[in-house]
Amino acid sequence: MTRQKTVLILCTGNSCRSQMAEVILRHDLDGAVRVLSAGTSPQLTVADGALEALKQAGLPTEGLYPKDIDAVMNETIDLVVTVCDHAREICPIFPRPVPQMHIGLHDPHGESLESFIRVRDDIRARLVPAVRNALSL
């Protein structure tokens, strides 16, 4: 039996884009991959707009919280996806070589719910197919 592949979504605050991407990838790839998210400088809470945008799409939000990159450094990760330029620039060195890709997403932090919804939809339009392709799913 082959091991389930793990994807890490990495951004700065782990409060908006990466949280939404974690939930959407887990849902849209129907459990085909294990999805984690983390931040290089995590916020204290997940943004209300991110939670509401997910809820409006019928996606679960229970248990979401910002995590520091150190919390996942020892995980076996098969693909790192950075979703902001800052995280891409300072992406840490993992204990073993890990393929990386960058899908830049707008940061909706502090903006209207509509902005979060646009980012949510962009994740589905660009990030999900890119991860599916990168992992040959």
A tleap script that builds the chain and sets N, CA, C and O, in Angstrom:
source leaprc.protein.ff14SB
mol = sequence {
  NMET THR ARG GLN LYS THR VAL LEU ILE LEU
  CYS THR GLY ASN SER CYS ARG SER GLN MET
  ALA GLU VAL ILE LEU ARG HIE ASP LEU ASP
  GLY ALA VAL ARG VAL LEU SER ALA GLY THR
  SER PRO GLN LEU THR VAL ALA ASP GLY ALA
  LEU GLU ALA LEU LYS GLN ALA GLY LEU PRO
  THR GLU GLY LEU TYR PRO LYS ASP ILE ASP
  ALA VAL MET ASN GLU THR ILE ASP LEU VAL
  VAL THR VAL CYS ASP HIE ALA ARG GLU ILE
  CYS PRO ILE PHE PRO ARG PRO VAL PRO GLN
  MET HIE ILE GLY LEU HIE ASP PRO HIE GLY
  GLU SER LEU GLU SER PHE ILE ARG VAL ARG
  ASP ASP ILE ARG ALA ARG LEU VAL PRO ALA
  VAL ARG ASN ALA LEU SER CLEU
}
set mol.1.N position { 0.836 -1.179 0.000 }
set mol.1.CA position { 0.000 0.000 0.000 }
set mol.1.C position { 0.887 1.250 0.000 }
set mol.1.O position { 1.832 1.343 0.783 }
set mol.2.N position { 0.584 2.197 -0.868 }
set mol.2.CA position { 1.393 3.403 -0.949 }
set mol.2.C position { 0.936 4.431 0.083 }
set mol.2.O position { -0.238 4.506 0.443 }
set mol.3.N position { 1.891 5.206 0.538 }
set mol.3.CA position { 1.630 6.252 1.528 }
set mol.3.C position { 0.894 7.410 0.875 }
set mol.3.O position { 1.201 7.794 -0.253 }
set mol.4.N position { -0.073 7.962 1.586 }
set mol.4.CA position { -0.804 9.130 1.088 }
set mol.4.C position { 0.158 10.313 1.027 }
set mol.4.O position { 0.906 10.552 1.975 }
set mol.5.N position { 0.144 11.054 -0.079 }
set mol.5.CA position { 1.020 12.213 -0.231 }
set mol.5.C position { 0.520 13.369 0.624 }
set mol.5.O position { -0.677 13.518 0.869 }
set mol.6.N position { 1.477 14.185 1.069 }
set mol.6.CA position { 1.171 15.332 1.926 }
set mol.6.C position { 1.571 16.615 1.227 }
set mol.6.O position { 2.674 16.732 0.694 }
set mol.7.N position { 0.655 17.580 1.237 }
set mol.7.CA position { 0.884 18.906 0.668 }
set mol.7.C position { 0.887 19.915 1.810 }
set mol.7.O position { 0.017 19.882 2.681 }
set mol.8.N position { 1.860 20.805 1.801 }
set mol.8.CA position { 1.919 21.904 2.763 }
set mol.8.C position { 1.649 23.206 2.028 }
set mol.8.O position { 2.337 23.534 1.061 }
set mol.9.N position { 0.646 23.951 2.486 }
set mol.9.CA position { 0.359 25.282 1.960 }
set mol.9.C position { 0.985 26.276 2.924 }
set mol.9.O position { 0.663 26.293 4.112 }
set mol.10.N position { 1.876 27.100 2.406 }
set mol.10.CA position { 2.665 27.996 3.245 }
set mol.10.C position { 2.438 29.448 2.852 }
set mol.10.O position { 2.520 29.805 1.677 }
set mol.11.N position { 2.149 30.285 3.852 }
set mol.11.CA position { 2.081 31.734 3.633 }
set mol.11.C position { 2.663 32.417 4.861 }
set mol.11.O position { 3.281 31.764 5.702 }
set mol.12.N position { 2.475 33.693 4.967 }
set mol.12.CA position { 3.064 34.422 6.086 }
set mol.12.C position { 2.257 34.237 7.365 }
set mol.12.O position { 2.774 33.716 8.354 }
set mol.13.N position { 0.989 34.662 7.354 }
set mol.13.CA position { 0.200 34.678 8.580 }
set mol.13.C position { -0.597 33.433 8.874 }
set mol.13.O position { -1.041 33.246 10.007 }
set mol.14.N position { -0.798 32.565 7.884 }
set mol.14.CA position { -1.605 31.346 8.035 }
set mol.14.C position { -2.972 31.668 8.638 }
set mol.14.O position { -3.486 30.937 9.484 }
set mol.15.N position { -3.548 32.790 8.176 }
set mol.15.CA position { -4.851 33.191 8.710 }
set mol.15.C position { -5.912 33.384 7.635 }
set mol.15.O position { -7.093 33.497 7.961 }
set mol.16.N position { -5.525 33.426 6.361 }
set mol.16.CA position { -6.488 33.654 5.277 }
set mol.16.C position { -6.305 32.641 4.158 }
set mol.16.O position { -6.973 31.607 4.120 }
set mol.17.N position { -5.390 32.954 3.247 }
set mol.17.CA position { -5.208 32.173 2.021 }
set mol.17.C position { -4.855 30.717 2.286 }
set mol.17.O position { -5.487 29.814 1.740 }
set mol.18.N position { -3.855 30.487 3.117 }
set mol.18.CA position { -3.410 29.108 3.335 }
set mol.18.C position { -4.458 28.290 4.088 }
set mol.18.O position { -4.592 27.089 3.851 }
set mol.19.N position { -5.197 28.925 4.986 }
set mol.19.CA position { -6.270 28.214 5.692 }
set mol.19.C position { -7.372 27.806 4.713 }
set mol.19.O position { -7.845 26.670 4.739 }
set mol.20.N position { -7.778 28.749 3.845 }
set mol.20.CA position { -8.803 28.418 2.865 }
set mol.20.C position { -8.292 27.340 1.911 }
set mol.20.O position { -9.033 26.423 1.557 }
set mol.21.N position { -7.047 27.446 1.500 }
set mol.21.CA position { -6.473 26.456 0.579 }
set mol.21.C position { -6.427 25.076 1.230 }
set mol.21.O position { -6.707 24.074 0.572 }
set mol.22.N position { -6.082 25.012 2.493 }
set mol.22.CA position { -6.046 23.722 3.196 }
set mol.22.C position { -7.412 23.045 3.143 }
set mol.22.O position { -7.513 21.869 2.792 }
set mol.23.N position { -8.447 23.778 3.486 }
set mol.23.CA position { -9.806 23.218 3.522 }
set mol.23.C position { -10.279 22.838 2.116 }
set mol.23.O position { -10.839 21.761 1.910 }
set mol.24.N position { -10.049 23.725 1.163 }
set mol.24.CA position { -10.525 23.485 -0.204 }
set mol.24.C position { -9.802 22.302 -0.844 }
set mol.24.O position { -10.442 21.459 -1.472 }
set mol.25.N position { -8.492 22.228 -0.697 }
set mol.25.CA position { -7.750 21.089 -1.253 }
set mol.25.C position { -8.210 19.775 -0.626 }
set mol.25.O position { -8.418 18.783 -1.325 }
set mol.26.N position { -8.363 19.779 0.665 }
set mol.26.CA position { -8.806 18.560 1.350 }
set mol.26.C position { -10.161 18.119 0.793 }
set mol.26.O position { -10.383 16.933 0.546 }
set mol.27.N position { -11.051 19.069 0.600 }
set mol.27.CA position { -12.391 18.755 0.102 }
set mol.27.C position { -12.383 18.400 -1.384 }
set mol.27.O position { -12.904 17.357 -1.778 }
set mol.28.N position { -11.795 19.264 -2.203 }
set mol.28.CA position { -11.880 19.094 -3.658 }
set mol.28.C position { -11.061 17.916 -4.174 }
set mol.28.O position { -11.387 17.350 -5.218 }
set mol.29.N position { -10.009 17.541 -3.461 }
set mol.29.CA position { -9.231 16.379 -3.871 }
set mol.29.C position { -9.726 15.125 -3.154 }
set mol.29.O position { -9.113 14.061 -3.240 }
set mol.30.N position { -10.833 15.266 -2.454 }
set mol.30.CA position { -11.579 14.149 -1.875 }
set mol.30.C position { -10.713 13.193 -1.071 }
set mol.30.O position { -10.834 11.974 -1.189 }
set mol.31.N position { -9.845 13.760 -0.256 }
set mol.31.CA position { -9.020 12.929 0.607 }
set mol.31.C position { -7.865 12.226 -0.085 }
set mol.31.O position { -7.197 11.393 0.528 }
set mol.32.N position { -7.617 12.544 -1.353 }
set mol.32.CA position { -6.519 11.895 -2.086 }
set mol.32.C position { -5.161 12.309 -1.545 }
set mol.32.O position { -4.174 11.600 -1.743 }
set mol.33.N position { -5.097 13.452 -0.861 }
set mol.33.CA position { -3.858 13.925 -0.260 }
set mol.33.C position { -4.125 14.393 1.168 }
set mol.33.O position { -5.247 14.750 1.528 }
set mol.34.N position { -3.085 14.380 1.950 }
set mol.34.CA position { -3.138 14.969 3.291 }
set mol.34.C position { -2.704 16.412 3.118 }
set mol.34.O position { -1.680 16.677 2.488 }
set mol.35.N position { -3.463 17.349 3.667 }
set mol.35.CA position { -3.172 18.765 3.468 }
set mol.35.C position { -2.899 19.422 4.811 }
set mol.35.O position { -3.662 19.277 5.766 }
set mol.36.N position { -1.788 20.150 4.856 }
set mol.36.CA position { -1.403 20.931 6.027 }
set mol.36.C position { -1.230 22.379 5.593 }
set mol.36.O position { -0.992 22.657 4.418 }
set mol.37.N position { -1.349 23.290 6.532 }
set mol.37.CA position { -0.999 24.683 6.253 }
set mol.37.C position { -0.207 25.229 7.422 }
set mol.37.O position { -0.334 24.757 8.552 }
set mol.38.N position { 0.616 26.234 7.135 }
set mol.38.CA position { 1.419 26.863 8.175 }
set mol.38.C position { 1.835 28.243 7.698 }
set mol.38.O position { 1.684 28.589 6.526 }
set mol.39.N position { 2.365 29.025 8.636 }
set mol.39.CA position { 2.822 30.365 8.307 }
set mol.39.C position { 4.233 30.607 8.799 }
set mol.39.O position { 4.686 29.996 9.767 }
set mol.40.N position { 4.919 31.510 8.115 }
set mol.40.CA position { 6.262 31.867 8.541 }
set mol.40.C position { 6.227 32.812 9.734 }
set mol.40.O position { 7.201 32.914 10.480 }
set mol.41.N position { 5.102 33.507 9.914 }
set mol.41.CA position { 4.884 34.405 11.045 }
set mol.41.C position { 3.381 34.415 11.335 }
set mol.41.O position { 2.699 35.392 11.026 }
set mol.42.N position { 2.861 33.335 11.927 }
set mol.42.CA position { 1.417 33.162 12.032 }
set mol.42.C position { 0.712 34.200 12.904 }
set mol.42.O position { 1.239 34.671 13.912 }
set mol.43.N position { -0.498 34.533 12.469 }
set mol.43.CA position { -1.391 35.405 13.232 }
set mol.43.C position { -1.934 34.625 14.430 }
set mol.43.O position { -1.646 33.438 14.583 }
set mol.44.N position { -2.711 35.287 15.270 }
set mol.44.CA position { -3.279 34.628 16.443 }
set mol.44.C position { -4.533 33.824 16.118 }
set mol.44.O position { -4.807 32.807 16.755 }
set mol.45.N position { -5.300 34.286 15.119 }
set mol.45.CA position { -6.556 33.615 14.772 }
set mol.45.C position { -6.735 33.589 13.259 }
set mol.45.O position { -6.093 34.343 12.527 }
set mol.46.N position { -7.612 32.716 12.812 }
set mol.46.CA position { -7.996 32.683 11.403 }
set mol.46.C position { -8.937 33.859 11.164 }
set mol.46.O position { -9.792 34.150 12.000 }
set mol.47.N position { -8.786 34.526 10.043 }
set mol.47.CA position { -9.602 35.700 9.715 }
set mol.47.C position { -11.072 35.323 9.589 }
set mol.47.O position { -11.415 34.291 9.011 }
set mol.48.N position { -11.931 36.174 10.138 }
set mol.48.CA position { -13.372 35.944 10.067 }
set mol.48.C position { -13.847 35.818 8.623 }
set mol.48.O position { -14.711 34.992 8.326 }
set mol.49.N position { -13.294 36.626 7.727 }
set mol.49.CA position { -13.687 36.571 6.323 }
set mol.49.C position { -13.364 35.232 5.692 }
set mol.49.O position { -14.132 34.735 4.867 }
set mol.50.N position { -12.236 34.638 6.068 }
set mol.50.CA position { -11.864 33.318 5.543 }
set mol.50.C position { -12.845 32.265 6.031 }
set mol.50.O position { -13.291 31.414 5.261 }
set mol.51.N position { -13.176 32.330 7.307 }
set mol.51.CA position { -14.136 31.377 7.867 }
set mol.51.C position { -15.500 31.517 7.197 }
set mol.51.O position { -16.128 30.516 6.850 }
set mol.52.N position { -15.955 32.739 7.016 }
set mol.52.CA position { -17.268 32.960 6.406 }
set mol.52.C position { -17.291 32.541 4.944 }
set mol.52.O position { -18.275 31.957 4.491 }
set mol.53.N position { -16.233 32.822 4.197 }
set mol.53.CA position { -16.173 32.417 2.790 }
set mol.53.C position { -16.226 30.892 2.665 }
set mol.53.O position { -16.877 30.363 1.764 }
set mol.54.N position { -15.547 30.198 3.560 }
set mol.54.CA position { -15.604 28.735 3.554 }
set mol.54.C position { -16.994 28.233 3.919 }
set mol.54.O position { -17.528 27.337 3.266 }
set mol.55.N position { -17.574 28.809 4.959 }
set mol.55.CA position { -18.922 28.398 5.388 }
set mol.55.C position { -19.938 28.611 4.273 }
set mol.55.O position { -20.805 27.765 4.054 }
set mol.56.N position { -19.839 29.739 3.563 }
set mol.56.CA position { -20.786 30.011 2.487 }
set mol.56.C position { -20.666 29.008 1.343 }
set mol.56.O position { -21.611 28.818 0.578 }
set mol.57.N position { -19.514 28.372 1.230 }
set mol.57.CA position { -19.311 27.339 0.207 }
set mol.57.C position { -19.657 25.950 0.751 }
set mol.57.O position { -19.473 24.946 0.062 }
set mol.58.N position { -20.156 25.899 1.984 }
set mol.58.CA position { -20.519 24.625 2.586 }
set mol.58.C position { -19.335 23.802 3.056 }
set mol.58.O position { -19.434 22.582 3.179 }
set mol.59.N position { -18.206 24.467 3.321 }
set mol.59.CA position { -16.985 23.774 3.735 }
set mol.59.C position { -16.782 23.888 5.241 }
set mol.59.O position { -17.175 24.889 5.839 }
set mol.60.N position { -16.176 22.880 5.864 }
set mol.60.CA position { -15.993 22.884 7.315 }
set mol.60.C position { -14.914 23.868 7.772 }
set mol.60.O position { -13.927 24.101 7.075 }
set mol.61.N position { -15.125 24.431 8.948 }
set mol.61.CA position { -14.148 25.364 9.512 }
set mol.61.C position { -13.724 24.980 10.935 }
set mol.61.O position { -12.901 25.660 11.548 }
set mol.62.N position { -14.277 23.912 11.443 }
set mol.62.CA position { -13.957 23.506 12.814 }
set mol.62.C position { -12.478 23.155 12.935 }
set mol.62.O position { -11.899 22.514 12.058 }
set mol.63.N position { -11.891 23.586 14.031 }
set mol.63.CA position { -10.518 23.211 14.329 }
set mol.63.C position { -9.436 23.971 13.581 }
set mol.63.O position { -8.255 23.656 13.730 }
set mol.64.N position { -9.808 24.966 12.779 }
set mol.64.CA position { -8.791 25.732 12.057 }
set mol.64.C position { -8.105 26.711 13.009 }
set mol.64.O position { -8.760 27.403 13.788 }
set mol.65.N position { -6.790 26.755 12.933 }
set mol.65.CA position { -6.029 27.719 13.720 }
set mol.65.C position { -4.687 27.938 13.035 }
set mol.65.O position { -4.172 27.023 12.392 }
set mol.66.N position { -4.109 29.133 13.159 }
set mol.66.CA position { -2.804 29.402 12.558 }
set mol.66.C position { -1.709 28.571 13.220 }
set mol.66.O position { -1.669 28.421 14.441 }
set mol.67.N position { -0.816 28.033 12.376 }
set mol.67.CA position { 0.289 27.201 12.849 }
set mol.67.C position { 1.610 27.764 12.326 }
set mol.67.O position { 1.678 28.287 11.214 }
set mol.68.N position { 2.630 27.652 13.125 }
set mol.68.CA position { 3.967 28.076 12.737 }
set mol.68.C position { 4.615 26.982 11.900 }
set mol.68.O position { 4.348 25.800 12.115 }
set mol.69.N position { 5.447 27.352 10.967 }
set mol.69.CA position { 6.135 26.393 10.097 }
set mol.69.C position { 6.892 25.349 10.916 }
set mol.69.O position { 7.024 24.205 10.484 }
set mol.70.N position { 7.387 25.730 12.090 }
set mol.70.CA position { 8.123 24.773 12.925 }
set mol.70.C position { 7.264 23.577 13.333 }
set mol.70.O position { 7.789 22.494 13.591 }
set mol.71.N position { 5.947 23.772 13.392 }
set mol.71.CA position { 5.049 22.691 13.796 }
set mol.71.C position { 4.971 21.568 12.761 }
set mol.71.O position { 4.535 20.463 13.084 }
set mol.72.N position { 5.388 21.838 11.525 }
set mol.72.CA position { 5.280 20.824 10.467 }
set mol.72.C position { 6.636 20.448 9.861 }
set mol.72.O position { 6.689 19.666 8.912 }
set mol.73.N position { 7.707 20.984 10.386 }
set mol.73.CA position { 9.030 20.750 9.793 }
set mol.73.C position { 9.438 19.281 9.757 }
set mol.73.O position { 10.186 18.874 8.868 }
set mol.74.N position { 8.966 18.489 10.696 }
set mol.74.CA position { 9.367 17.085 10.734 }
set mol.74.C position { 8.366 16.156 10.051 }
set mol.74.O position { 8.521 14.935 10.091 }
set mol.75.N position { 7.347 16.732 9.429 }
set mol.75.CA position { 6.381 15.937 8.671 }
set mol.75.C position { 7.026 15.483 7.360 }
set mol.75.O position { 7.932 16.138 6.845 }
set mol.76.N position { 6.553 14.367 6.834 }
set mol.76.CA position { 6.985 13.932 5.503 }
set mol.76.C position { 6.112 14.670 4.501 }
set mol.76.O position { 4.935 14.349 4.334 }
set mol.77.N position { 6.691 15.657 3.838 }
set mol.77.CA position { 5.944 16.521 2.920 }
set mol.77.C position { 6.395 16.214 1.492 }
set mol.77.O position { 7.588 16.113 1.208 }
set mol.78.N position { 5.412 16.069 0.604 }
set mol.78.CA position { 5.701 15.733 -0.790 }
set mol.78.C position { 5.670 16.944 -1.712 }
set mol.78.O position { 6.235 16.909 -2.805 }
set mol.79.N position { 5.013 18.015 -1.279 }
set mol.79.CA position { 4.917 19.230 -2.085 }
set mol.79.C position { 4.651 20.410 -1.168 }
set mol.79.O position { 3.756 20.365 -0.324 }
set mol.80.N position { 5.438 21.473 -1.341 }
set mol.80.CA position { 5.200 22.741 -0.638 }
set mol.80.C position { 4.675 23.732 -1.666 }
set mol.80.O position { 5.274 23.929 -2.723 }
set mol.81.N position { 3.541 24.356 -1.335 }
set mol.81.CA position { 2.963 25.387 -2.194 }
set mol.81.C position { 2.966 26.697 -1.419 }
set mol.81.O position { 2.274 26.826 -0.409 }
set mol.82.N position { 3.739 27.664 -1.887 }
set mol.82.CA position { 3.690 28.991 -1.276 }
set mol.82.C position { 2.614 29.792 -1.995 }
set mol.82.O position { 2.472 29.717 -3.216 }
set mol.83.N position { 1.853 30.565 -1.207 }
set mol.83.CA position { 0.758 31.342 -1.790 }
set mol.83.C position { 0.957 32.847 -1.623 }
set mol.83.O position { 0.091 33.640 -1.992 }
set mol.84.N position { 2.111 33.235 -1.060 }
set mol.84.CA position { 2.446 34.656 -0.993 }
set mol.84.C position { 3.930 34.822 -1.279 }
set mol.84.O position { 4.729 33.922 -1.021 }
set mol.85.N position { 4.289 35.978 -1.814 }
set mol.85.CA position { 5.677 36.229 -2.199 }
set mol.85.C position { 6.628 36.167 -1.013 }
set mol.85.O position { 7.741 35.657 -1.139 }
set mol.86.N position { 6.204 36.680 0.136 }
set mol.86.CA position { 7.068 36.688 1.315 }
set mol.86.C position { 7.425 35.262 1.721 }
set mol.86.O position { 8.590 34.971 1.993 }
set mol.87.N position { 6.436 34.369 1.765 }
set mol.87.CA position { 6.711 32.983 2.138 }
set mol.87.C position { 7.618 32.318 1.108 }
set mol.87.O position { 8.483 31.515 1.459 }
set mol.88.N position { 7.418 32.656 -0.161 }
set mol.88.CA position { 8.266 32.076 -1.206 }
set mol.88.C position { 9.718 32.513 -1.007 }
set mol.88.O position { 10.638 31.711 -1.168 }
set mol.89.N position { 9.919 33.778 -0.657 }
set mol.89.CA position { 11.271 34.307 -0.498 }
set mol.89.C position { 12.004 33.713 0.696 }
set mol.89.O position { 13.219 33.521 0.651 }
set mol.90.N position { 11.262 33.419 1.770 }
set mol.90.CA position { 11.938 32.924 2.974 }
set mol.90.C position { 11.587 31.474 3.279 }
set mol.90.O position { 11.778 31.016 4.406 }
set mol.91.N position { 11.082 30.756 2.298 }
set mol.91.CA position { 10.715 29.354 2.497 }
set mol.91.C position { 11.881 28.614 3.145 }
set mol.91.O position { 13.001 28.647 2.636 }
set mol.92.N position { 11.621 27.953 4.259 }
set mol.92.CA position { 12.718 27.302 4.983 }
set mol.92.C position { 13.253 26.074 4.248 }
set mol.92.O position { 12.637 25.555 3.317 }
set mol.93.N position { 14.393 25.645 4.695 }
set mol.93.CA position { 14.996 24.409 4.196 }
set mol.93.C position { 14.399 23.266 5.014 }
set mol.93.O position { 14.458 23.276 6.243 }
set mol.94.N position { 13.828 22.289 4.328 }
set mol.94.CA position { 13.232 21.153 5.008 }
set mol.94.C position { 14.282 20.075 5.241 }
set mol.94.O position { 15.307 20.060 4.559 }
set mol.95.N position { 14.047 19.168 6.194 }
set mol.95.CA position { 15.029 18.128 6.508 }
set mol.95.C position { 15.403 17.248 5.314 }
set mol.95.O position { 16.484 16.661 5.288 }
set mol.96.N position { 14.518 17.159 4.339 }
set mol.96.CA position { 14.830 16.425 3.110 }
set mol.96.C position { 14.349 17.270 1.942 }
set mol.96.O position { 13.484 18.125 2.127 }
set mol.97.N position { 14.884 17.056 0.741 }
set mol.97.CA position { 14.442 17.848 -0.415 }
set mol.97.C position { 12.937 17.678 -0.663 }
set mol.97.O position { 12.408 16.567 -0.642 }
set mol.98.N position { 12.270 18.804 -0.896 }
set mol.98.CA position { 10.831 18.795 -1.137 }
set mol.98.C position { 10.542 19.652 -2.364 }
set mol.98.O position { 10.989 20.797 -2.431 }
set mol.99.N position { 9.803 19.121 -3.334 }
set mol.99.CA position { 9.406 19.943 -4.478 }
set mol.99.C position { 8.566 21.124 -4.004 }
set mol.99.O position { 7.748 21.002 -3.092 }
set mol.100.N position { 8.787 22.270 -4.647 }
set mol.100.CA position { 8.048 23.481 -4.269 }
set mol.100.C position { 7.455 24.122 -5.511 }
set mol.100.O position { 8.017 24.046 -6.603 }
set mol.101.N position { 6.308 24.754 -5.315 }
set mol.101.CA position { 5.703 25.550 -6.373 }
set mol.101.C position { 5.092 26.787 -5.734 }
set mol.101.O position { 4.785 26.804 -4.542 }
set mol.102.N position { 4.923 27.819 -6.547 }
set mol.102.CA position { 4.350 29.072 -6.055 }
set mol.102.C position { 3.089 29.393 -6.855 }
set mol.102.O position { 3.114 29.447 -8.084 }
set mol.103.N position { 1.995 29.602 -6.136 }
set mol.103.CA position { 0.739 30.074 -6.726 }
set mol.103.C position { 0.367 31.325 -5.934 }
set mol.103.O position { -0.259 31.233 -4.878 }
set mol.104.N position { 0.750 32.481 -6.441 }
set mol.104.CA position { 0.481 33.730 -5.730 }
set mol.104.C position { -1.006 34.034 -5.682 }
set mol.104.O position { -1.691 34.017 -6.705 }
set mol.105.N position { -1.495 34.311 -4.482 }
set mol.105.CA position { -2.897 34.663 -4.268 }
set mol.105.C position { -2.980 36.024 -3.592 }
set mol.105.O position { -2.136 36.369 -2.765 }
set mol.106.N position { -3.995 36.787 -3.948 }
set mol.106.CA position { -4.235 38.086 -3.315 }
set mol.106.C position { -4.461 37.896 -1.820 }
set mol.106.O position { -5.112 36.935 -1.410 }
set mol.107.N position { -3.934 38.793 -1.010 }
set mol.107.CA position { -4.152 38.749 0.438 }
set mol.107.C position { -5.394 39.562 0.781 }
set mol.107.O position { -5.365 40.790 0.693 }
set mol.108.N position { -6.493 38.896 1.173 }
set mol.108.CA position { -7.726 39.620 1.469 }
set mol.108.C position { -7.811 40.139 2.901 }
set mol.108.O position { -8.823 40.728 3.281 }
set mol.109.N position { -6.763 39.930 3.702 }
set mol.109.CA position { -6.790 40.321 5.115 }
set mol.109.C position { -7.241 41.781 5.271 }
set mol.109.O position { -6.666 42.687 4.668 }
set mol.110.N position { -8.271 41.989 6.084 }
set mol.110.CA position { -8.774 43.333 6.348 }
set mol.110.C position { -9.710 43.858 5.280 }
set mol.110.O position { -10.171 44.995 5.376 }
set mol.111.N position { -10.001 43.069 4.275 }
set mol.111.CA position { -10.892 43.514 3.190 }
set mol.111.C position { -12.285 42.930 3.383 }
set mol.111.O position { -12.551 42.237 4.365 }
set mol.112.N position { -13.163 43.217 2.440 }
set mol.112.CA position { -14.552 42.788 2.517 }
set mol.112.C position { -14.685 41.277 2.305 }
set mol.112.O position { -13.765 40.620 1.818 }
set mol.113.N position { -15.835 40.750 2.677 }
set mol.113.CA position { -16.124 39.338 2.467 }
set mol.113.C position { -16.018 38.976 0.989 }
set mol.113.O position { -15.571 37.881 0.648 }
set mol.114.N position { -16.423 39.882 0.120 }
set mol.114.CA position { -16.351 39.623 -1.321 }
set mol.114.C position { -14.918 39.340 -1.764 }
set mol.114.O position { -14.697 38.519 -2.654 }
set mol.115.N position { -13.956 40.004 -1.157 }
set mol.115.CA position { -12.553 39.772 -1.479 }
set mol.115.C position { -12.133 38.356 -1.065 }
set mol.115.O position { -11.416 37.681 -1.804 }
set mol.116.N position { -12.572 37.915 0.097 }
set mol.116.CA position { -12.279 36.553 0.552 }
set mol.116.C position { -12.918 35.528 -0.387 }
set mol.116.O position { -12.318 34.498 -0.694 }
set mol.117.N position { -14.127 35.816 -0.834 }
set mol.117.CA position { -14.822 34.912 -1.751 }
set mol.117.C position { -14.071 34.826 -3.076 }
set mol.117.O position { -13.951 33.743 -3.649 }
set mol.118.N position { -13.567 35.949 -3.566 }
set mol.118.CA position { -12.784 35.926 -4.807 }
set mol.118.C position { -11.525 35.068 -4.643 }
set mol.118.O position { -11.174 34.301 -5.539 }
set mol.119.N position { -10.851 35.197 -3.502 }
set mol.119.CA position { -9.659 34.390 -3.249 }
set mol.119.C position { -10.042 32.914 -3.136 }
set mol.119.O position { -9.356 32.049 -3.680 }
set mol.120.N position { -11.129 32.630 -2.436 }
set mol.120.CA position { -11.613 31.243 -2.333 }
set mol.120.C position { -11.826 30.645 -3.722 }
set mol.120.O position { -11.401 29.523 -3.998 }
set mol.121.N position { -12.481 31.400 -4.584 }
set mol.121.CA position { -12.763 30.920 -5.939 }
set mol.121.C position { -11.484 30.804 -6.774 }
set mol.121.O position { -11.380 29.925 -7.629 }
set mol.122.N position { -10.516 31.684 -6.529 }
set mol.122.CA position { -9.230 31.621 -7.226 }
set mol.122.C position { -8.461 30.362 -6.805 }
set mol.122.O position { -7.791 29.736 -7.626 }
set mol.123.N position { -8.560 30.005 -5.543 }
set mol.123.CA position { -7.923 28.779 -5.057 }
set mol.123.C position { -8.481 27.584 -5.829 }
set mol.123.O position { -7.735 26.709 -6.268 }
set mol.124.N position { -9.784 27.565 -5.983 }
set mol.124.CA position { -10.409 26.450 -6.716 }
set mol.124.C position { -10.035 26.465 -8.191 }
set mol.124.O position { -9.861 25.408 -8.796 }
set mol.125.N position { -9.912 27.643 -8.770 }
set mol.125.CA position { -9.641 27.752 -10.204 }
set mol.125.C position { -8.180 27.463 -10.551 }
set mol.125.O position { -7.900 26.877 -11.596 }
set mol.126.N position { -7.241 27.869 -9.683 }
set mol.126.CA position { -5.820 27.758 -10.036 }
set mol.126.C position { -5.038 26.783 -9.176 }
set mol.126.O position { -4.281 25.966 -9.698 }
set mol.127.N position { -5.212 26.858 -7.866 }
set mol.127.CA position { -4.377 26.053 -6.977 }
set mol.127.C position { -4.764 24.576 -7.009 }
set mol.127.O position { -3.885 23.718 -7.080 }
set mol.128.N position { -6.043 24.265 -6.958 }
set mol.128.CA position { -6.458 22.858 -6.957 }
set mol.128.C position { -5.961 22.128 -8.204 }
set mol.128.O position { -5.368 21.057 -8.073 }
set mol.129.N position { -6.180 22.667 -9.422 }
set mol.129.CA position { -5.659 21.956 -10.599 }
set mol.129.C position { -4.127 21.860 -10.610 }
set mol.129.O position { -3.579 20.859 -11.071 }
set mol.130.N position { -3.440 22.876 -10.115 }
set mol.130.CA position { -1.972 22.853 -10.101 }
set mol.130.C position { -1.451 21.753 -9.179 }
set mol.130.O position { -0.503 21.048 -9.527 }
set mol.131.N position { -2.065 21.603 -8.008 }
set mol.131.CA position { -1.651 20.544 -7.068 }
set mol.131.C position { -2.000 19.178 -7.654 }
set mol.131.O position { -1.209 18.238 -7.580 }
set mol.132.N position { -3.179 19.083 -8.228 }
set mol.132.CA position { -3.603 17.806 -8.851 }
set mol.132.C position { -2.577 17.396 -9.921 }
set mol.132.O position { -2.176 16.235 -9.997 }
set mol.133.N position { -2.169 18.350 -10.729 }
set mol.133.CA position { -1.203 18.075 -11.789 }
set mol.133.C position { 0.182 17.748 -11.226 }
set mol.133.O position { 0.829 16.804 -11.680 }
set mol.134.N position { 0.633 18.519 -10.248 }
set mol.134.CA position { 1.975 18.317 -9.672 }
set mol.134.C position { 2.111 16.948 -9.021 }
set mol.134.O position { 3.193 16.362 -9.024 }
set mol.135.N position { 1.015 16.437 -8.462 }
set mol.135.CA position { 1.063 15.138 -7.798 }
set mol.135.C position { 0.517 14.009 -8.656 }
set mol.135.O position { 0.373 12.877 -8.195 }
set mol.136.N position { 0.212 14.331 -9.913 }
set mol.136.CA position { -0.321 13.339 -10.862 }
set mol.136.C position { -1.555 12.630 -10.327 }
set mol.136.O position { -1.641 11.402 -10.358 }
set mol.137.N position { -2.498 13.404 -9.841 }
set mol.137.CA position { -3.746 12.835 -9.295 }
set mol.137.C position { -4.829 12.791 -10.358 }
set mol.137.O position { -5.943 12.345 -10.085 }
savepdb mol mol.pdb
quit
